[in-house]
Amino acid sequence: MIPVVFLHGFPHDSSVWTPQLDGLASDAQCIAPDLFDCAPHAMDAFADHVVAVLDTLRIDSAVIAGLSMGGYVAFAMWRRHRPRVRALILASTRATPDTPETAARRRAMADLVRHGGMSAVAATQAAAQLSRTTQATRPELVAQVTAMAAAAPADGVLGAIDAMLTRVDSTPTLATIDVPTLIVGGDEDVLITRAELTHMAQGIAGARLEVLARCGHLCNLERPAAFNHVAGEFLATL
Ligand code: MLT
């Protein structure tokens, strides 16, 4: 079976991929590492950590599936460890670096975490990441995502904020990608716009773009069956 490494976003952990580890188990060898344990906190170091995981499992190459911050790591994987990348799934992510507004928002979040811990930001972060549909209809998922953010280690979160602030622009990377690529997003995502998804899809030769309806930033959790369907179809083509 084809190996797939699922890379979680911010401020999450590998459990965010539970619907894929369950739902795609018969399509792929699913691997979901935790990134906040690694040091130093930088996208390149996270990518090197993924390679160490592949080495431990004696896997030559894998599909790298990154959600949001995990997508930033997937770009770093591609730049640093290209032979290890069999294909890419880029979910709710962007190639562009932070705008000044996003960078200012991150620094403000870091201050809140330093002073109040993760509980100071968990609820607002979850609200920004879930669609209005999910927030109105699925209180249990809102609670689950809030609890996951609240449980994230503050030092790992602060390190990840630094890693995101200092990440390079992956726009020049897009044209170098010559492996099959699936781009997935949600039509109610307020963090990653449709324009960001299209920018990646137009920059990567042959990339397939799927935008899931009634879905926010956490498309794999909010629409697990739809996400697994498009991911499963994509994996079947490899
Ligand atoms: C994530 O889900 O990983 C974050 O929204 C990424 C970001 O803040 O850029």
Boltz pocket constraint, residues with backbone or C-beta under 6 A from the ligand:
constraints:
  - pocket:
      binder: B
      contacts: [[A, 8], [A, 9], [A, 10], [A, 11], [A, 67], [A, 68], [A, 69], [A, 70], [A, 92], [A, 164], [A, 191], [A, 217]]
      max_distance: 6.0
